[in-house]
Amino acid sequence: MDMPDPALPPGPAVAHRQPLYQRAAAELIGTALLVAVVVGSGIQATELTPDVGLELLANSLATVFGLGILILLLGPVSGAHFNPVVTLADWWTGRRDPRGLGARDIAAYVPAQIAGAVAGAVLADAMFGKPLVQWSTHDRSAGHLLLGEVVATAGLVFLIFGLAKKDQLRFAAVAVASYIGAAYWFTSSTSFANPAVAIGRAFTDTFAGIKPSSLPGFIGMELVGGVVGLALVALVFGTSRGDRRE
């Protein structure tokens, strides 16, 4: 019998792991809608007000609500990773568990997340009458922004896998969305914390965009943040897979 995905909230909705094609589809669609929310709300905000603070507020609020809904809807299918760092962290923490994610899952999840992120950016541009693909000119290569990405991603991984350790993933929709909303404001980078989303946002020269030349630094620091986040989980919660597995 198939076992629940360790990244999924516990409950009857996840009594059986979904087929891989359904999980990959959920990751593609979820990541696409997440990026559409981020990019689309950024475009809408800049068209409504010239105040950068209000633009960021609108962008962050839309992301909080959109992300929470997407996790609630798709978490029971794929775990609602929408993020290669989360997928890789889930694989790493369950690498000795035959019920954990394997190489085949990663090979399906990560390309689906990246393709979804690009599709979401294109969709947002299309909805607002922008060029479908226009490389961003928003440079984000400064060192303090890269540090912000380490902090943002480390905090995200620490939160998700800390919740998993204490059998609290049923609160993931609220907790993760709330953290991302806060990190929009307390990190210098406005908390991308997601390589797939960063790639997607390079395809739009709008408020939420990132210049393609800034991508290697951002993605590298997000991966570093993922490692730091897992180290914090091990330090605070120990190295066992999780309470509900014990």
N, C-alpha and C positions, 0 to 999 in steps of 0.2 A: 504493500500500500504506500502511495506517495505520502510524504511527510510535509508539514507546513514549512514554508520558507522562514528561516530564522529572522529575516528582516520584517516579517509581516506582523501586524497586531494580532494577538491571540483572539480566538473566538470562533463560532460556528461558520462564519463566512470563509474561513481559510482552512477548513477541515482537510482539504486536499490541495496539493500544489497544482496550479493551473498548467496546461501544456505550454511548452516554451514559446511557441509562436504567439500565444495569447499574451504571455508576459512581455515578450519583446514588443508586441503591438501596443500594450499599455504604456511601456516606457517611451515609445516613439510619440504616441499621442499626448501623453502627459507632459513630456518635455516640450513638445511643440506648443501646447496650450500655455505652459508656463512662460515660455519666451514671448509668445504673442501677448500675454498679459503685461510682461515687463516692458517690451518695446512699445506696444500699443498705448499703454497708459503714459509712457514717457512722451510719445508724440502728442497725445491729447493734452497733457499738462502744458507743454510748451506752446500749444496753440491757444490755450485758455488764459495763460498768465505769463508775464515776463519775469516774475519773481522766482528765482532759482530755489529758494527755500520751499515755496509752495509747490513748485514742480516736483521736488524730491519727496515732499509729503504725499502728494497724490500718487506718485510712482510707488512709494513704499506701501501705502495703504492698499492699493490695488494688488500688489504682489502678495501681501499678507493674506488677503481674502482669497485670492485665486489659488495660491499654493495650498492653503488649508483645505479648500474644497477638493483639489486634485488629489491630495494625500488621502482624504477620507474616501473618495470615490475609487481610486486605483490601488490604494494600499493592499486591499484584500486580493488583488490579482497578481501584482508583481513586486510588492513591497514599496512601490512609489519612490524608487531611488531618484530617477530623473537626473542622475549625477554620476559620472564615472568614478569619482573619488569614493562615494558611498558604496558603489558596486565593488570596487577593489577592496575596500575595507571590510565589506561583508564577506568577500571571498577569503581574505586573510584570516579573519577571526574564526571562520569555519573550515579552514583548509584541512584539518584533521578529522572532520566530521563528514561521513558519507552523505549526510542530509544537507550539507551546506552547498553554496554555489560552487560550480565547477568551471573549468575552462570553456566548456560549451556555452554555459550561461553568460559568461563574460563576453564571449565572441558574439553573442546575440544582443546583449544589453547595451554595450558601449556604442557600437555603430548605430543602433536604434536611437540612442539618446542624442548623438551628434546630428544624425539626419533630422530628427525631430526638432532640435534647436534651430537648425538652418531653416527648416520649413516654417517654423513659428515666426522667425524674423521676417521672412518673405511675406507671410500671410499678414502680419501687422502692417508692413509697408503698403501692401496691396489695399488693405481696408482704409488707409488714410491717403490713398492716391499718390504715394511716394514711388520713386523708382524701385522695382522689385529687388534688385541687388545693387547696392551702392556702398562701396567699402567705407567704413567709418574713418574719419579723420581725427577722432577723439583720442589723443595720446594719453596713455596711462602707464608710462614706463618709469616714473619716478620711484625712487627707493622706498619712500614712505608708503606709497600705494601698494607696493609688493609686500611690505610688512603687514599692511592691512589685510591682504589676501591670506597670508599665513594665519593670522589671528582669526579671521572670519571662518576659514575652512576648519581649523583646529577646533574651534568652538562648536561648529556644526557636527563634526564627527564625534566629539566628546559627548554632546547632547544625545545624539541618536543611539550610540552604542552604550552610553551610560543608562539610558532608558531601557535598552534591551537587557542589560545586566540585572536590573532590578524588576524585570517583568512589568514595565510600565509603558510599553509601546502603544497601548490603546490611547495614550495621550499624545501620540506623535503629531497628529494633524495640528492640534493647537500649539504644542510646544515648538515644533520646527518652524511653523509659520510665524509664531511670535518672535523666535530668535532671529529669523531673517529680517523681520521688520525692525527689530532693535539694531541689528548689525548694519542696516542701511545707514543708521545715524551715528553709531559709535566707532565704525571703522572708516579709515580714510578712503578706502577703495569702493565704498558703498556695497561691499559684500557680494561679489559675484559668487565666490566659494564653490565654483562648478565649472570644470573645463568645457563641458558641452555647451553650457549657456554662454560662456565666454566666446567660443567659436561662433555660435549663432549670432551673437551681438556684433561681431565684426562685419556682418553682412548688411548692416543698416547704419547710415550716416545720420543718426538722430540722437536724441538725448541719452539713450541707454547704450549707445555704440561704444566700441573699443577698436582702436586702430590695429590692423593685422600685425604690424610690427611689435605691438605690445603683448600679443598673445603668448609667445614663448615664456616670457617672464611671469605672466599671470598664471599660466598653466603649471609651470614649474613650482611656483610658490603654493599653489593649491595642492599639489601633490605632497610638498613638504608639510603643509598644514594637516593633511590627512594623516601622515606619519606621527606628527606631534599629537594630534587628537587621540590616536590609538594608544600612544605612550601615556597620555593622561588617563585614559580609561583603565589601562593596566595598573597605573600607580594608585588610583583612587578605589577602583572596584575589584582589582585582582585580574587574573588571566583565565579564569574559568569561562566557559562559553556563555553561561547565563543561568539565572536561577531556575527558570522553568525547564531547563534541560537537565538539571542536576537531580 
